[in-house]
């Protein structure tokens, strides 16, 4: 299933040419799955007192994973069956077998997001689209790098409309664009560390989207003002 989010932006500029209109779009493929996934709250202590848990990246740094082949017991009634493979986890220190916790309810996984844009502007826009190198697209609160997608239309010899493919997600100030253009809460902390007022907008799992109101309520505690800029 594909989900598309659009945003209209005013006062945009492409390679120095002021645009009449800019429409940004983000199309994300959503995959619904019941496949087991790591339970971030799981932890366990083996018989020798070694602690095990998922780290912040969903990995198991204290366990060693291997695969073992389970022979067919005949219950499948397929006489050519070679059995099946099973993932086994063992403590890296004592080799005790540990079964990591998983969640098996239905969940959504967002795959790669494609960012595109449609721009319109004066005839000078044709010259701005001509260079082979990436184009600079900016607007109040954000900017992006883009390339023409080959779709160009000229209306009445005066107005030019063109399609663009963004090179990665746009960089946006908090609150200036809707999700999935808006930055994640985790990016806010990174921006504070870097002392940056402009944050990376990234596609996220829709189950983890946080409403703007919740983010804004947290801004003062993160050292940011209402626009997402560091407080003086």
N, C-alpha and C positions, 0 to 999 in steps of 0.2 A: 504494500500500500504506500502511495506517495502522498506526502503532505507538503503543501506550498504555502509559504508565508510571504506577503508582499508589504512593501512600505513605499509611500510617496514622499519625496524629499524636494524642498524648494531651495533656491539659491545655490544650486550645484555648479561646479566648474569642472570641465574636462580639458586637460592640457592647456589651460589658460583661457578657454572659450567659455563664457557664461551661458549656461543652458536654460532653455525655457521650462524643461520638465525632466525629472529623473524618477524612474520607478525601479526599485530593487526587488528582487525575488530570490527566495531560498527554497529549493525543492529537496526534501529529505525523504529517502526511502525508509519506511518503518517496517520492521519485521516482528511479527507477533510470534512468540515461542513459549513452549512449556518445558523446554530443555532445562535441566538443573543448572543453577548458577551459584557462585560462591555466596555464602551467608556472611555478610560483613560482621555480624555480631558473634560469630562462632569462635570459641576458644576451647582448648583442652590441655590437660596435663597428663603425660604418660606415666607408667608405673615407676619410672626412675626420676620423676619430678621435672621433666623437661616440658616447658610451656610451648604451645603451638597455637598460632592464630594467623589470619590473613593480614597482610600489611595494607597500606593505603592504596596500593596498586592492584589489590586482589590476588597477590601472589603468596606463596607459602615458603618463606625463606628458611624455615627450620626443618622442612621435609624434603625427602628425595623421592621423585616420582619414577615409576617404572611400569612396564606393561607385561602381563603374564597371560599365557594362552590357556583357556579353559576348554578341555576336550568336550565334544558333544556327548550327552548322556542318552541320546536316542529319542528323547521326548519330542523333538521336532519332526520325527519320522522322515527326515531327509537323510538318506544313507550316505550322501556325498558331503554331508556337513562336516566342516573342520573345527566346529566349536566357535568360540568367540574370545575376544581379547578383553582384559579387565585392567583398569588403571589401579595401581597400588601405590600407596604413600607410606614411607617409612621415616622414622626420626633419623635425622642426619647424624646424631651422636650415638644412639644406642640401637638403631635399626628396628625398634618396635613399630609394628604396623599401626597406623593412625588413619581413621576415616574422617576427612574434613567435612564440615557441615555445609549443606547446600539448601537452596530454596527452590521449590519445584512448582510454584504457582505461575500462571500466565503473566508474561511481562513483555514490554515493548523494547526493542533494540533499534536505535537509529543508526543507519548506515551512512555512507559518505553523502554529504550535502553539496549540491551544486548551486553556486551563487551566480546569478545573471542580472543584467540591468538593461533597461530601455531608456534611451536619452533622445531628446529633441532639442534643436537649437538653430541658430542662424546658419547661413551658407558656409561661414568660416569653419563650421564643424567638420566639413569634408576634409579640410587641411589637417585638422587635429587628429582625424582618424587615419591619415595616410602613413605615419611612421610605423615601421615594423617592430620597434621596441615597445615594451609595455606602456600603457597610458596611465596618467595620474588623474584619478577621479576624487573630488573632495566636496564636502558640504559642511555646514555648521554642525560641529559635533563629531565629525568622522571623516574617513578617507579610505580609499581602496585602490588597488592596482588592477587594471583591466586590459583586455585585448578585444578588438572587434571580432564579432562572430560572422561577418560577411553579409549581414542583412542591413542594407542601407536604402532608404527611400527619400526622394526629394519631392516636396509638395510645392506646386506653384513657383518652382525655381527659387524659393526663398527659405522654406523650412525643411530641415534635414532631420530624419528620424533614423536611429541606428540601434542595433543590438550589441551588447557587450557580454563577455564572459569574465567574471571576476577571478583574479588569480588568488585563490584562498578567500577566507571570510573577510568582510570589511572590518576596519578598526573603528570602534564607535565609543562615544562618551555614554556613560550609563544613562538610560532613560531616553536617548535620542532616537532609538529604533526599537521595534518590538522583537521579542524572541522569535526565531533563533539568532537574530543579529545581535541582540543584547548580550553583554558579557555575563559569565557565570559568577556567582558569589565568590568562588575560589579565585577568580581572576582579579577580584578587587584587592585581596590581600597581596597578590603578586605586584599589582600596580603601586600599592603603598610602599612596598619594599624597594621598587625601582624608582619611586618618586614621580611616576607618570600619571598624567591626567587622562590619557587616552588608553582605552582598554581593548584587548582582543575580543571580538565577538566570535563565539564558537558554537557549533551545533551540539546539542546535548540530548540525552534520552528524555523524551517528553514526560516520563514519570518523575524526573528530577527537576523539572522547570519550577522556579520559584517566582511568585508574583512580584511585580515591580513594587507594590506597596510594602511587601515584607522586606525587600532589599533596601528600600528607602528608609524604613524604620531602623535598619541596622547601620546606616551610613555614618551617623555621628559617632558611633562606637568604633567605627573603622577609620576615623579621621578624615572622612570625606564630606563635602557639602552636598546640597540637594542635586547638583548636576554631576556628581561623581568625581569632582576635582578635589585634590588634597586640601585640607583646611590650612590656612596660614599659621 
